[in-house]
Amino acid sequence: MFFGQRVKELRKSKNLTQQKLADMINVTKVSICCYEKGTRTPNLETFIDLVEKLDTTPDYLLGRDINAVAEGEEPYYITIKNEEWEFISESRKNREISKRINENPKRFIQYINSRL
């Protein structure tokens, strides 16, 4: 369901209506609605058009990456893999591990590698 949610999220962030996005990629408004609801998937050509018009990546639309926004600075986006985000989320659940990672990430990775 990532695909539909992300199409909708990106469309709205660009202040596009379903009709406007449909016109941009030469499909119907009903097609955009169905993509967003997850009841229809675009063909490859339409998928590529969506990626280009929504200024995103295929991985992001497919739910394989997430965008992160740095706090306290001018907004910019980076993309990280879901597996990386899961690692970060899980490590934050343990304060001691999170503290050690943040203090010296390279040393912590070396420690993990030495235990494998």
N, C-alpha and C positions, 0 to 999 in steps of 0.2 A: 504493500500500500504506500510505500515511500514515494513512488513515482507521482501519483496523483496529488498527494499532499504537497510535494515539493513544487510541482508545476503551479499549483494554486498559490502557494506562498510567494514564489518568484514573480508570478503574474501580478499579484496584488502589490508587491514591493515596487514594481515598475509602474504602478497606477494604470494597468491595462485592464480593460474589460475582457470578458471571454470573447466577445465579438471582435474587438480590436486585435487580440492575439490570433484569433482564427483567420482574420483577413491577412495578417502578416505572414502566416505560414500556409495559406491557401487551403484551409479546411473549413468546416462549418462550426458555428457556435456550439451546436449539439456535440460535435466531436470533442471540443475542448471540455465541455461539461462532463462527458463520459470519461475522458482521460483523468480528470480530477476526481471523479467518483470511483475510478478503478474498474469500470465496466467495459472499457475498451482500451486497447493499446495501439499506439501509432505504428505505422510501418517505419522502416529504417530511414527513408528519406524525410519523413515528417519528424521523426525523433531528432535527426540532425538539425533540422530547421528549428525545432524547439530549443535545442542546446544553444544554437547561435543567437536566436532572438531573445532568449532569456539570459544570455551572457553567463552561462554556467558550464559545467563539465558533464559529460555522460555519467561519470561515476557518481556525481552528486545527485543527479536525477534518479539514478538507479538505487540510491540508498547505500552506496558503498563508501561514501565520504560524507563528512560534515563540515560546515563552515564555522569557523570560530572568529569572534571579533575581540580584538584586544581592548581591555578596559582602560579608561583614563587617558586615552590618546585619540587622535583623529581616527575615525573608523576605517578599518581595512580588513580584508578577509584573507584567511589562510584555509587551506583544505587539509584535513588529516583523515586517515583511514579510520573506519569504525573500530577496528581492533585496537588502534592506538588510543582512541577515546575511551574504550572499555578499560584499558590498562590504567589510564589516568583516573577514571572514575573509581575503579576498584582500589587503587593505591590511596586515594583520598579518604577512604573509609577507615584506614588504619593510620592514626596520627603519627606514630613512630616511623612507619615506612615512608609516609608522605614527607615528614621532616628530613629524613635521611636522603631521599631523592632530591629534594629541593636544595639541601646544603651542598651536595656534591654529586650531581647526576652521573658523571663519568665514573667516579669511584664506585657508586652503587651498581652500575651496569657491569663493571669489572668484577665486583663481588659476586653478582648473579652468574656471570659467565664461569667463574672459578668453581661454582657449585654444580654446574651442569655436567 
